[in-house]
Amino acid sequence: MPEVGSIIKTPDGVGKVLDSQVLAEEVKVLMDNKDTVDIRKFKAHEVQILKKPKKTQDSNVHEVEKELKKLED
């Protein structure tokens, strides 16, 4: 299942994942063509991950906090 922010290949072209619905196995994708910008939904099996999102500073801080909490317990 592609993460939010991933660049993926869809049957309609390349797009960026805006939302991921794990239980429904669907992704909401921003399709940015030359003429139009469109948001579409695809089933997870219809897409292929081309590039995973970069980790942000906030996600790294969250991971460090989790590790610290484990050590405290």
N, CA, C and O atoms as a Tripos MOL2 file, in Angstrom:
@<TRIPOS>MOLECULE
protein
  292   291    73     0     0
PROTEIN
NO_CHARGES

@<TRIPOS>ATOM
      1 N           0.8460   -1.1790    0.0000 N.3       1 MET1
      2 CA          0.0000    0.0000    0.0000 C.3       1 MET1
      3 C           0.8920    1.2440    0.0000 C.2       1 MET1
      4 O           1.7210    1.3950    0.8980 O.2       1 MET1
      5 N           0.7460    2.1270   -0.9720 N.am      2 PRO2
      6 CA          1.5920    3.3210   -1.0100 C.3       2 PRO2
      7 C           1.2650    4.3020    0.1130 C.2       2 PRO2
      8 O           0.1060    4.4760    0.4910 O.2       2 PRO2
      9 N           2.3090    4.9350    0.6330 N.am      3 GLU3
     10 CA          2.1460    5.9240    1.6960 C.3       3 GLU3
     11 C           1.7430    7.2690    1.1010 C.2       3 GLU3
     12 O           1.9720    7.5300   -0.0800 O.2       3 GLU3
     13 N           1.1410    8.1190    1.9320 N.am      4 VAL4
     14 CA          0.8160    9.4790    1.5160 C.3       4 VAL4
     15 C           2.1120   10.1810    1.1200 C.2       4 VAL4
     16 O           3.1130   10.1130    1.8350 O.2       4 VAL4
     17 N           2.0790   10.8500   -0.0170 N.am      5 GLY5
     18 CA          3.2610   11.5400   -0.5180 C.3       5 GLY5
     19 C           4.0440   10.7470   -1.5470 C.2       5 GLY5
     20 O           4.9330   11.2890   -2.2050 O.2       5 GLY5
     21 N           3.7210    9.4630   -1.6940 N.am      6 SER6
     22 CA          4.4080    8.6250   -2.6840 C.3       6 SER6
     23 C           4.0410    9.0600   -4.0990 C.2       6 SER6
     24 O           2.9250    9.5120   -4.3540 O.2       6 SER6
     25 N           4.9900    8.9190   -5.0050 N.am      7 ILE7
     26 CA          4.7310    9.1190   -6.4290 C.3       7 ILE7
     27 C           4.4430    7.7360   -6.9990 C.2       7 ILE7
     28 O           5.2370    6.8100   -6.8360 O.2       7 ILE7
     29 N           3.2930    7.6060   -7.6710 N.am      8 ILE8
     30 CA          2.8740    6.2950   -8.1630 C.3       8 ILE8
     31 C           2.4840    6.3520   -9.6350 C.2       8 ILE8
     32 O           2.1520    7.4070  -10.1750 O.2       8 ILE8
     33 N           2.5350    5.1870  -10.2610 N.am      9 LYS9
     34 CA          2.0760    5.0260  -11.6390 C.3       9 LYS9
     35 C           0.6860    4.4160  -11.5810 C.2       9 LYS9
     36 O           0.4840    3.3900  -10.9320 O.2       9 LYS9
     37 N          -0.2770    5.0420  -12.2560 N.am     10 THR10
     38 CA         -1.6520    4.5600  -12.2980 C.3      10 THR10
     39 C          -2.0120    4.2230  -13.7430 C.2      10 THR10
     40 O          -1.2440    4.5280  -14.6550 O.2      10 THR10
     41 N          -3.1650    3.6010  -13.9620 N.am     11 PRO11
     42 CA         -3.5970    3.3580  -15.3440 C.3      11 PRO11
     43 C          -3.7810    4.6570  -16.1420 C.2      11 PRO11
     44 O          -3.7430    4.6440  -17.3730 O.2      11 PRO11
     45 N          -3.9800    5.7810  -15.4310 N.am     12 ASP12
     46 CA         -4.1970    7.0730  -16.0920 C.3      12 ASP12
     47 C          -2.9500    7.9450  -16.1420 C.2      12 ASP12
     48 O          -3.0120    9.0760  -16.6240 O.2      12 ASP12
     49 N          -1.8250    7.4450  -15.6580 N.am     13 GLY13
     50 CA         -0.5880    8.2180  -15.6580 C.3      13 GLY13
     51 C           0.0410    8.2690  -14.2770 C.2      13 GLY13
     52 O          -0.3250    7.5040  -13.3850 O.2      13 GLY13
     53 N           0.9960    9.1830  -14.1100 N.am     14 VAL14
     54 CA          1.7300    9.3190  -12.8520 C.3      14 VAL14
     55 C           1.0350   10.3490  -11.9700 C.2      14 VAL14
     56 O           0.5430   11.3660  -12.4580 O.2      14 VAL14
     57 N           0.9990   10.0740  -10.6470 N.am     15 GLY15
     58 CA          0.3800   10.9940   -9.7050 C.3      15 GLY15
     59 C           0.9970   10.8790   -8.3270 C.2      15 GLY15
     60 O           1.8930   10.0680   -8.0920 O.2      15 GLY15
     61 N           0.4960   11.7170   -7.4070 N.am     16 LYS16
     62 CA          0.9890   11.7490   -6.0290 C.3      16 LYS16
     63 C          -0.1360   11.3440   -5.0840 C.2      16 LYS16
     64 O          -1.2590   11.8350   -5.2040 O.2      16 LYS16
     65 N           0.1650   10.4450   -4.1400 N.am     17 VAL17
     66 CA         -0.8350    9.9380   -3.2040 C.3      17 VAL17
     67 C          -1.1880   11.0210   -2.1810 C.2      17 VAL17
     68 O          -0.3180   11.5540   -1.4930 O.2      17 VAL17
     69 N          -2.4950   11.3330   -2.0980 N.am     18 LEU18
     70 CA         -2.9940   12.3020   -1.1290 C.3      18 LEU18
     71 C          -3.5600   11.6240    0.1080 C.2      18 LEU18
     72 O          -3.4960   12.1700    1.2090 O.2      18 LEU18
     73 N          -4.1210   10.4170   -0.0790 N.am     19 ASP19
     74 CA         -4.7640    9.6990    1.0220 C.3      19 ASP19
     75 C          -4.7000    8.2090    0.7270 C.2      19 ASP19
     76 O          -4.7180    7.7900   -0.4300 O.2      19 ASP19
     77 N          -4.6230    7.4180    1.7870 N.am     20 SER20
     78 CA         -4.5380    5.9770    1.6460 C.3      20 SER20
     79 C          -5.5700    5.3320    2.5680 C.2      20 SER20
     80 O          -5.5090    5.5160    3.7840 O.2      20 SER20
     81 N          -6.5090    4.5860    2.0100 N.am     21 GLN21
     82 CA         -7.5460    3.8950    2.7680 C.3      21 GLN21
     83 C          -7.1910    2.4080    2.8200 C.2      21 GLN21
     84 O          -7.4780    1.6580    1.8880 O.2      21 GLN21
     85 N          -6.5700    1.9980    3.9110 N.am     22 VAL22
     86 CA         -6.0430    0.6360    4.0200 C.3      22 VAL22
     87 C          -7.1510   -0.4070    3.9580 C.2      22 VAL22
     88 O          -7.0290   -1.3850    3.2200 O.2      22 VAL22
     89 N          -8.2230   -0.2240    4.7110 N.am     23 LEU23
     90 CA         -9.2890   -1.2280    4.7410 C.3      23 LEU23
     91 C          -9.9920   -1.3630    3.3980 C.2      23 LEU23
     92 O         -10.3450   -2.4700    2.9910 O.2      23 LEU23
     93 N         -10.1970   -0.2540    2.7120 N.am     24 ALA24
     94 CA        -10.8390   -0.2840    1.3970 C.3      24 ALA24
     95 C          -9.8420   -0.6170    0.2920 C.2      24 ALA24
     96 O         -10.2310   -0.8570   -0.8510 O.2      24 ALA24
     97 N          -8.5520   -0.6310    0.6390 N.am     25 GLU25
     98 CA         -7.4670   -0.8690   -0.3110 C.3      25 GLU25
     99 C          -7.5460    0.0960   -1.4900 C.2      25 GLU25
    100 O          -7.4280   -0.2960   -2.6500 O.2      25 GLU25
    101 N          -7.7530    1.3940   -1.1500 N.am     26 GLU26
    102 CA         -7.8390    2.4450   -2.1550 C.3      26 GLU26
    103 C          -6.8730    3.5710   -1.8310 C.2      26 GLU26
    104 O          -6.5270    3.8030   -0.6730 O.2      26 GLU26
    105 N          -6.4460    4.2630   -2.8740 N.am     27 VAL27
    106 CA         -5.6200    5.4540   -2.7000 C.3      27 VAL27
    107 C          -6.2570    6.6040   -3.4670 C.2      27 VAL27
    108 O          -6.8030    6.4190   -4.5540 O.2      27 VAL27
    109 N          -6.1760    7.7970   -2.8780 N.am     28 LYS28
    110 CA         -6.6350    9.0100   -3.5410 C.3      28 LYS28
    111 C          -5.3930    9.6750   -4.1150 C.2      28 LYS28
    112 O          -4.4190    9.9160   -3.4020 O.2      28 LYS28
    113 N          -5.4390    9.9700   -5.4160 N.am     29 VAL29
    114 CA         -4.2470   10.4100   -6.1350 C.3      29 VAL29
    115 C          -4.4730   11.7620   -6.8110 C.2      29 VAL29
    116 O          -5.5090   11.9970   -7.4330 O.2      29 VAL29
    117 N          -3.4840   12.6420   -6.6760 N.am     30 LEU30
    118 CA         -3.4840   13.9170   -7.3820 C.3      30 LEU30
    119 C          -2.8380   13.6920   -8.7400 C.2      30 LEU30
    120 O          -1.6460   13.3980   -8.8310 O.2      30 LEU30
    121 N          -3.6310   13.8330   -9.7900 N.am     31 MET31
    122 CA         -3.1530   13.6650  -11.1580 C.3      31 MET31
    123 C          -2.9000   15.0580  -11.7160 C.2      31 MET31
    124 O          -3.8400   15.8340  -11.8880 O.2      31 MET31
    125 N          -1.6480   15.3840  -12.0000 N.am     32 ASP32
    126 CA         -1.2820   16.7170  -12.4810 C.3      32 ASP32
    127 C          -0.8470   16.6220  -13.9350 C.2      32 ASP32
    128 O           0.3370   16.4700  -14.2370 O.2      32 ASP32
    129 N          -1.8250   16.7160  -14.8290 N.am     33 ASN33
    130 CA         -1.5310   16.7000  -16.2610 C.3      33 ASN33
    131 C          -1.2060   18.1180  -16.7080 C.2      33 ASN33
    132 O          -1.3840   19.0620  -15.9380 O.2      33 ASN33
    133 N          -0.7390   18.2790  -17.9250 N.am     34 LYS34
    134 CA         -0.3600   19.6050  -18.4190 C.3      34 LYS34
    135 C          -1.5260   20.5880  -18.3800 C.2      34 LYS34
    136 O          -1.3390   21.7530  -18.0270 O.2      34 LYS34
    137 N          -2.7140   20.1400  -18.7340 N.am     35 ASP35
    138 CA         -3.8680   21.0330  -18.8500 C.3      35 ASP35
    139 C          -4.7400   21.0880  -17.6030 C.2      35 ASP35
    140 O          -5.3480   22.1210  -17.3220 O.2      35 ASP35
    141 N          -4.8100   19.9940  -16.8540 N.am     36 THR36
    142 CA         -5.7330   19.9280  -15.7190 C.3      36 THR36
    143 C          -5.0830   19.2900  -14.4970 C.2      36 THR36
    144 O          -4.1010   18.5540  -14.5890 O.2      36 THR36
    145 N          -5.6750   19.6040  -13.3570 N.am     37 VAL37
    146 CA         -5.3090   18.9420  -12.1030 C.3      37 VAL37
    147 C          -6.5610   18.2130  -11.6430 C.2      37 VAL37
    148 O          -7.6360   18.8070  -11.5620 O.2      37 VAL37
    149 N          -6.4240   16.9360  -11.3430 N.am     38 ASP38
    150 CA         -7.5780   16.1110  -11.0230 C.3      38 ASP38
    151 C          -7.2460   15.2060   -9.8440 C.2      38 ASP38
    152 O          -6.0940   14.8080   -9.6700 O.2      38 ASP38
    153 N          -8.2510   14.8800   -9.0330 N.am     39 ILE39
    154 CA         -8.0850   13.9280   -7.9320 C.3      39 ILE39
    155 C          -8.9210   12.7010   -8.2640 C.2      39 ILE39
    156 O         -10.1180   12.8040   -8.5340 O.2      39 ILE39
    157 N          -8.2770   11.5370   -8.2420 N.am     40 ARG40
    158 CA         -8.9560   10.2880   -8.5870 C.3      40 ARG40
    159 C          -8.6500    9.2170   -7.5520 C.2      40 ARG40
    160 O          -7.6540    9.2900   -6.8330 O.2      40 ARG40
    161 N          -9.5390    8.2120   -7.4910 N.am     41 LYS41
    162 CA         -9.3270    7.0680   -6.6000 C.3      41 LYS41
    163 C          -8.9710    5.8440   -7.4330 C.2      41 LYS41
    164 O          -9.5120    5.6220   -8.5160 O.2      41 LYS41
    165 N          -8.0350    5.0520   -6.8910 N.am     42 PHE42
    166 CA         -7.6300    3.8060   -7.5350 C.3      42 PHE42
    167 C          -7.5340    2.7180   -6.4810 C.2      42 PHE42
    168 O          -7.2530    2.9950   -5.3150 O.2      42 PHE42
    169 N          -7.7670    1.4920   -6.8890 N.am     43 LYS43
    170 CA         -7.5270    0.3450   -6.0250 C.3      43 LYS43
    171 C          -6.0180    0.1390   -5.9200 C.2      43 LYS43
    172 O          -5.2800    0.4210   -6.8640 O.2      43 LYS43
    173 N          -5.5660   -0.3500   -4.7780 N.am     44 ALA44
    174 CA         -4.1320   -0.5190   -4.5280 C.3      44 ALA44
    175 C          -3.4730   -1.4300   -5.5650 C.2      44 ALA44
    176 O          -2.3220   -1.2060   -5.9390 O.2      44 ALA44
    177 N          -4.1840   -2.4440   -6.0280 N.am     45 HIS45
    178 CA         -3.5880   -3.3660   -7.0080 C.3      45 HIS45
    179 C          -3.4230   -2.7360   -8.3970 C.2      45 HIS45
    180 O          -2.7470   -3.3020   -9.2560 O.2      45 HIS45
    181 N          -4.0370   -1.5660   -8.6200 N.am     46 GLU46
    182 CA         -3.9460   -0.8980   -9.9220 C.3      46 GLU46
    183 C          -2.7300    0.0190  -10.0380 C.2      46 GLU46
    184 O          -2.4110    0.4910  -11.1290 O.2      46 GLU46
    185 N          -2.0530    0.2720   -8.9220 N.am     47 VAL47
    186 CA         -0.9700    1.2590   -8.9310 C.3      47 VAL47
    187 C           0.3800    0.6170   -8.6270 C.2      47 VAL47
    188 O           0.4630   -0.4720   -8.0610 O.2      47 VAL47
    189 N           1.4270    1.3270   -9.0200 N.am     48 GLN48
    190 CA          2.7990    0.8730   -8.7720 C.3      48 GLN48
    191 C           3.5750    2.0430   -8.1740 C.2      48 GLN48
    192 O           3.5450    3.1520   -8.7090 O.2      48 GLN48
    193 N           4.2700    1.7930   -7.0640 N.am     49 ILE49
    194 CA          5.0460    2.8440   -6.4010 C.3      49 ILE49
    195 C           6.3030    3.1280   -7.2140 C.2      49 ILE49
    196 O           7.0820    2.2230   -7.5140 O.2      49 ILE49
    197 N           6.4910    4.4020   -7.5660 N.am     50 LEU50
    198 CA          7.6980    4.8200   -8.2750 C.3      50 LEU50
    199 C           8.7090    5.4350   -7.3160 C.2      50 LEU50
    200 O           9.9140    5.2250   -7.4550 O.2      50 LEU50
    201 N           8.2080    6.2040   -6.3320 N.am     51 LYS51
    202 CA          9.0960    6.8790   -5.3830 C.3      51 LYS51
    203 C           8.3710    7.0490   -4.0520 C.2      51 LYS51
    204 O           7.2710    7.5980   -3.9970 O.2      51 LYS51
    205 N           8.9980    6.5750   -2.9860 N.am     52 LYS52
    206 CA          8.4260    6.7250   -1.6490 C.3      52 LYS52
    207 C           8.6590    8.1460   -1.1490 C.2      52 LYS52
    208 O           9.5970    8.8120   -1.5870 O.2      52 LYS52
    209 N           7.8050    8.6170   -0.2270 N.am     53 PRO53
    210 CA          7.9840    9.9830    0.2810 C.3      53 PRO53
    211 C           9.2270   10.0960    1.1510 C.2      53 PRO53
    212 O           9.6640    9.1240    1.7680 O.2      53 PRO53
    213 N           9.7870   11.3020    1.1880 N.am     54 LYS54
    214 CA         10.9310   11.5540    2.0640 C.3      54 LYS54
    215 C          10.4370   11.6290    3.4980 C.2      54 LYS54
    216 O           9.3360   12.1140    3.7590 O.2      54 LYS54
    217 N          11.2540   11.1470    4.4280 N.am     55 LYS55
    218 CA         10.9020   11.2660    5.8440 C.3      55 LYS55
    219 C          11.1250   12.7030    6.2730 C.2      55 LYS55
    220 O          12.1310   13.3210    5.9230 O.2      55 LYS55
    221 N          10.1860   13.2240    7.0270 N.am     56 THR56
    222 CA         10.3060   14.5990    7.5000 C.3      56 THR56
    223 C          10.9230   14.6160    8.8870 C.2      56 THR56
    224 O          11.0210   13.5840    9.5510 O.2      56 THR56
    225 N          11.3260   15.7710    9.3060 N.am     57 GLN57
    226 CA         11.8920   15.9450   10.6430 C.3      57 GLN57
    227 C          10.8780   15.5290   11.7040 C.2      57 GLN57
    228 O          11.2500   14.9160   12.7050 O.2      57 GLN57
    229 N           9.5900   15.8580   11.4970 N.am     58 ASP58
    230 CA          8.5520   15.5120   12.4650 C.3      58 ASP58
    231 C           8.4370   14.0100   12.6580 C.2      58 ASP58
    232 O           8.2700   13.5450   13.7850 O.2      58 ASP58
    233 N           8.5230   13.2430   11.5790 N.am     59 SER59
    234 CA          8.4000   11.7940   11.7210 C.3      59 SER59
    235 C           9.6030   11.2240   12.4610 C.2      59 SER59
    236 O           9.4640   10.2610   13.2150 O.2      59 SER59
    237 N          10.7840   11.8080   12.2550 N.am     60 ASN60
    238 CA         11.9710   11.3540   12.9730 C.3      60 ASN60
    239 C          11.8460   11.6440   14.4630 C.2      60 ASN60
    240 O          12.2300   10.8110   15.2840 O.2      60 ASN60
    241 N          11.3200   12.7990   14.8230 N.am     61 VAL61
    242 CA         11.1180   13.1570   16.2270 C.3      61 VAL61
    243 C          10.1410   12.1830   16.8650 C.2      61 VAL61
    244 O          10.3490   11.7390   17.9940 O.2      61 VAL61
    245 N           9.0770   11.8500   16.1470 N.am     62 HIS62
    246 CA          8.0780   10.9180   16.6650 C.3      62 HIS62
    247 C           8.7050    9.5480   16.9320 C.2      62 HIS62
    248 O           8.4130    8.9230   17.9510 O.2      62 HIS62
    249 N           9.5590    9.0800   16.0300 N.am     63 GLU63
    250 CA         10.2190    7.7870   16.2140 C.3      63 GLU63
    251 C          11.1500    7.8100   17.4200 C.2      63 GLU63
    252 O          11.2060    6.8390   18.1740 O.2      63 GLU63
    253 N          11.8740    8.8950   17.6100 N.am     64 VAL64
    254 CA         12.7820    9.0260   18.7540 C.3      64 VAL64
    255 C          11.9870    9.0240   20.0530 C.2      64 VAL64
    256 O          12.3910    8.3920   21.0280 O.2      64 VAL64
    257 N          10.8520    9.7330   20.0700 N.am     65 GLU65
    258 CA         10.0120    9.7520   21.2700 C.3      65 GLU65
    259 C           9.5150    8.3540   21.6150 C.2      65 GLU65
    260 O           9.4610    7.9900   22.7900 O.2      65 GLU65
    261 N           9.1530    7.5690   20.6060 N.am     66 LYS66
    262 CA          8.7030    6.1940   20.8530 C.3      66 LYS66
    263 C           9.8220    5.3590   21.4610 C.2      66 LYS66
    264 O           9.5940    4.5990   22.4020 O.2      66 LYS66
    265 N          11.0180    5.4980   20.9300 N.am     67 GLU67
    266 CA         12.1640    4.7510   21.4500 C.3      67 GLU67
    267 C          12.4630    5.1410   22.8960 C.2      67 GLU67
    268 O          12.7530    4.2780   23.7240 O.2      67 GLU67
    269 N          12.3950    6.4300   23.1990 N.am     68 LEU68
    270 CA         12.6380    6.8880   24.5700 C.3      68 LEU68
    271 C          11.6040    6.3270   25.5330 C.2      68 LEU68
    272 O          11.9370    5.9280   26.6490 O.2      68 LEU68
    273 N          10.3440    6.2970   25.0990 N.am     69 LYS69
    274 CA          9.2860    5.7680   25.9540 C.3      69 LYS69
    275 C           9.5190    4.2800   26.2360 C.2      69 LYS69
    276 O           9.2970    3.8170   27.3550 O.2      69 LYS69
    277 N           9.9670    3.5340   25.2210 N.am     70 LYS70
    278 CA         10.2630    2.1140   25.4150 C.3      70 LYS70
    279 C          11.3730    1.9320   26.4450 C.2      70 LYS70
    280 O          11.3020    1.0450   27.2950 O.2      70 LYS70
    281 N          12.3910    2.7730   26.3630 N.am     71 LEU71
    282 CA         13.5110    2.6700   27.2950 C.3      71 LEU71
    283 C          13.0990    3.0230   28.7210 C.2      71 LEU71
    284 O          13.6160    2.4490   29.6800 O.2      71 LEU71
    285 N          12.1670    3.9670   28.8620 N.am     72 GLU72
    286 CA         11.6990    4.3590   30.1930 C.3      72 GLU72
    287 C          10.9020    3.2480   30.8580 C.2      72 GLU72
    288 O          10.9410    3.1010   32.0790 O.2      72 GLU72
    289 N          10.1810    2.4670   30.0640 N.am     73 ASP73
    290 CA          9.3370    1.3850   30.6140 C.3      73 ASP73
    291 C          10.1350    0.1910   30.9460 C.2      73 ASP73
    292 O           9.5870   -0.8060   31.4160 O.2      73 ASP73
@<TRIPOS>BOND
     1     1     2 1
     2     2     3 1
     3     3     4 2
     4     3     5 am
     5     5     6 1
     6     6     7 1
     7     7     8 2
     8     7     9 am
     9     9    10 1
    10    10    11 1
    11    11    12 2
    12    11    13 am
    13    13    14 1
    14    14    15 1
    15    15    16 2
    16    15    17 am
    17    17    18 1
    18    18    19 1
    19    19    20 2
    20    19    21 am
    21    21    22 1
    22    22    23 1
    23    23    24 2
    24    23    25 am
    25    25    26 1
    26    26    27 1
    27    27    28 2
    28    27    29 am
    29    29    30 1
    30    30    31 1
    31    31    32 2
    32    31    33 am
    33    33    34 1
    34    34    35 1
    35    35    36 2
    36    35    37 am
    37    37    38 1
    38    38    39 1
    39    39    40 2
    40    39    41 am
    41    41    42 1
    42    42    43 1
    43    43    44 2
    44    43    45 am
    45    45    46 1
    46    46    47 1
    47    47    48 2
    48    47    49 am
    49    49    50 1
    50    50    51 1
    51    51    52 2
    52    51    53 am
    53    53    54 1
    54    54    55 1
    55    55    56 2
    56    55    57 am
    57    57    58 1
    58    58    59 1
    59    59    60 2
    60    59    61 am
    61    61    62 1
    62    62    63 1
    63    63    64 2
    64    63    65 am
    65    65    66 1
    66    66    67 1
    67    67    68 2
    68    67    69 am
    69    69    70 1
    70    70    71 1
    71    71    72 2
    72    71    73 am
    73    73    74 1
    74    74    75 1
    75    75    76 2
    76    75    77 am
    77    77    78 1
    78    78    79 1
    79    79    80 2
    80    79    81 am
    81    81    82 1
    82    82    83 1
    83    83    84 2
    84    83    85 am
    85    85    86 1
    86    86    87 1
    87    87    88 2
    88    87    89 am
    89    89    90 1
    90    90    91 1
    91    91    92 2
    92    91    93 am
    93    93    94 1
    94    94    95 1
    95    95    96 2
    96    95    97 am
    97    97    98 1
    98    98    99 1
    99    99   100 2
   100    99   101 am
   101   101   102 1
   102   102   103 1
   103   103   104 2
   104   103   105 am
   105   105   106 1
   106   106   107 1
   107   107   108 2
   108   107   109 am
   109   109   110 1
   110   110   111 1
   111   111   112 2
   112   111   113 am
   113   113   114 1
   114   114   115 1
   115   115   116 2
   116   115   117 am
   117   117   118 1
   118   118   119 1
   119   119   120 2
   120   119   121 am
   121   121   122 1
   122   122   123 1
   123   123   124 2
   124   123   125 am
   125   125   126 1
   126   126   127 1
   127   127   128 2
   128   127   129 am
   129   129   130 1
   130   130   131 1
   131   131   132 2
   132   131   133 am
   133   133   134 1
   134   134   135 1
   135   135   136 2
   136   135   137 am
   137   137   138 1
   138   138   139 1
   139   139   140 2
   140   139   141 am
   141   141   142 1
   142   142   143 1
   143   143   144 2
   144   143   145 am
   145   145   146 1
   146   146   147 1
   147   147   148 2
   148   147   149 am
   149   149   150 1
   150   150   151 1
   151   151   152 2
   152   151   153 am
   153   153   154 1
   154   154   155 1
   155   155   156 2
   156   155   157 am
   157   157   158 1
   158   158   159 1
   159   159   160 2
   160   159   161 am
   161   161   162 1
   162   162   163 1
   163   163   164 2
   164   163   165 am
   165   165   166 1
   166   166   167 1
   167   167   168 2
   168   167   169 am
   169   169   170 1
   170   170   171 1
   171   171   172 2
   172   171   173 am
   173   173   174 1
   174   174   175 1
   175   175   176 2
   176   175   177 am
   177   177   178 1
   178   178   179 1
   179   179   180 2
   180   179   181 am
   181   181   182 1
   182   182   183 1
   183   183   184 2
   184   183   185 am
   185   185   186 1
   186   186   187 1
   187   187   188 2
   188   187   189 am
   189   189   190 1
   190   190   191 1
   191   191   192 2
   192   191   193 am
   193   193   194 1
   194   194   195 1
   195   195   196 2
   196   195   197 am
   197   197   198 1
   198   198   199 1
   199   199   200 2
   200   199   201 am
   201   201   202 1
   202   202   203 1
   203   203   204 2
   204   203   205 am
   205   205   206 1
   206   206   207 1
   207   207   208 2
   208   207   209 am
   209   209   210 1
   210   210   211 1
   211   211   212 2
   212   211   213 am
   213   213   214 1
   214   214   215 1
   215   215   216 2
   216   215   217 am
   217   217   218 1
   218   218   219 1
   219   219   220 2
   220   219   221 am
   221   221   222 1
   222   222   223 1
   223   223   224 2
   224   223   225 am
   225   225   226 1
   226   226   227 1
   227   227   228 2
   228   227   229 am
   229   229   230 1
   230   230   231 1
   231   231   232 2
   232   231   233 am
   233   233   234 1
   234   234   235 1
   235   235   236 2
   236   235   237 am
   237   237   238 1
   238   238   239 1
   239   239   240 2
   240   239   241 am
   241   241   242 1
   242   242   243 1
   243   243   244 2
   244   243   245 am
   245   245   246 1
   246   246   247 1
   247   247   248 2
   248   247   249 am
   249   249   250 1
   250   250   251 1
   251   251   252 2
   252   251   253 am
   253   253   254 1
   254   254   255 1
   255   255   256 2
   256   255   257 am
   257   257   258 1
   258   258   259 1
   259   259   260 2
   260   259   261 am
   261   261   262 1
   262   262   263 1
   263   263   264 2
   264   263   265 am
   265   265   266 1
   266   266   267 1
   267   267   268 2
   268   267   269 am
   269   269   270 1
   270   270   271 1
   271   271   272 2
   272   271   273 am
   273   273   274 1
   274   274   275 1
   275   275   276 2
   276   275   277 am
   277   277   278 1
   278   278   279 1
   279   279   280 2
   280   279   281 am
   281   281   282 1
   282   282   283 1
   283   283   284 2
   284   283   285 am
   285   285   286 1
   286   286   287 1
   287   287   288 2
   288   287   289 am
   289   289   290 1
   290   290   291 1
   291   291   292 2
@<TRIPOS>SUBSTRUCTURE
     1 MET1         2 RESIDUE 1 A MET
     2 PRO2         6 RESIDUE 1 A PRO
     3 GLU3        10 RESIDUE 1 A GLU
     4 VAL4        14 RESIDUE 1 A VAL
     5 GLY5        18 RESIDUE 1 A GLY
     6 SER6        22 RESIDUE 1 A SER
     7 ILE7        26 RESIDUE 1 A ILE
     8 ILE8        30 RESIDUE 1 A ILE
     9 LYS9        34 RESIDUE 1 A LYS
    10 THR10       38 RESIDUE 1 A THR
    11 PRO11       42 RESIDUE 1 A PRO
    12 ASP12       46 RESIDUE 1 A ASP
    13 GLY13       50 RESIDUE 1 A GLY
    14 VAL14       54 RESIDUE 1 A VAL
    15 GLY15       58 RESIDUE 1 A GLY
    16 LYS16       62 RESIDUE 1 A LYS
    17 VAL17       66 RESIDUE 1 A VAL
    18 LEU18       70 RESIDUE 1 A LEU
    19 ASP19       74 RESIDUE 1 A ASP
    20 SER20       78 RESIDUE 1 A SER
    21 GLN21       82 RESIDUE 1 A GLN
    22 VAL22       86 RESIDUE 1 A VAL
    23 LEU23       90 RESIDUE 1 A LEU
    24 ALA24       94 RESIDUE 1 A ALA
    25 GLU25       98 RESIDUE 1 A GLU
    26 GLU26      102 RESIDUE 1 A GLU
    27 VAL27      106 RESIDUE 1 A VAL
    28 LYS28      110 RESIDUE 1 A LYS
    29 VAL29      114 RESIDUE 1 A VAL
    30 LEU30      118 RESIDUE 1 A LEU
    31 MET31      122 RESIDUE 1 A MET
    32 ASP32      126 RESIDUE 1 A ASP
    33 ASN33      130 RESIDUE 1 A ASN
    34 LYS34      134 RESIDUE 1 A LYS
    35 ASP35      138 RESIDUE 1 A ASP
    36 THR36      142 RESIDUE 1 A THR
    37 VAL37      146 RESIDUE 1 A VAL
    38 ASP38      150 RESIDUE 1 A ASP
    39 ILE39      154 RESIDUE 1 A ILE
    40 ARG40      158 RESIDUE 1 A ARG
    41 LYS41      162 RESIDUE 1 A LYS
    42 PHE42      166 RESIDUE 1 A PHE
    43 LYS43      170 RESIDUE 1 A LYS
    44 ALA44      174 RESIDUE 1 A ALA
    45 HIS45      178 RESIDUE 1 A HIS
    46 GLU46      182 RESIDUE 1 A GLU
    47 VAL47      186 RESIDUE 1 A VAL
    48 GLN48      190 RESIDUE 1 A GLN
    49 ILE49      194 RESIDUE 1 A ILE
    50 LEU50      198 RESIDUE 1 A LEU
    51 LYS51      202 RESIDUE 1 A LYS
    52 LYS52      206 RESIDUE 1 A LYS
    53 PRO53      210 RESIDUE 1 A PRO
    54 LYS54      214 RESIDUE 1 A LYS
    55 LYS55      218 RESIDUE 1 A LYS
    56 THR56      222 RESIDUE 1 A THR
    57 GLN57      226 RESIDUE 1 A GLN
    58 ASP58      230 RESIDUE 1 A ASP
    59 SER59      234 RESIDUE 1 A SER
    60 ASN60      238 RESIDUE 1 A ASN
    61 VAL61      242 RESIDUE 1 A VAL
    62 HIS62      246 RESIDUE 1 A HIS
    63 GLU63      250 RESIDUE 1 A GLU
    64 VAL64      254 RESIDUE 1 A VAL
    65 GLU65      258 RESIDUE 1 A GLU
    66 LYS66      262 RESIDUE 1 A LYS
    67 GLU67      266 RESIDUE 1 A GLU
    68 LEU68      270 RESIDUE 1 A LEU
    69 LYS69      274 RESIDUE 1 A LYS
    70 LYS70      278 RESIDUE 1 A LYS
    71 LEU71      282 RESIDUE 1 A LEU
    72 GLU72      286 RESIDUE 1 A GLU
    73 ASP73      290 RESIDUE 1 A ASP
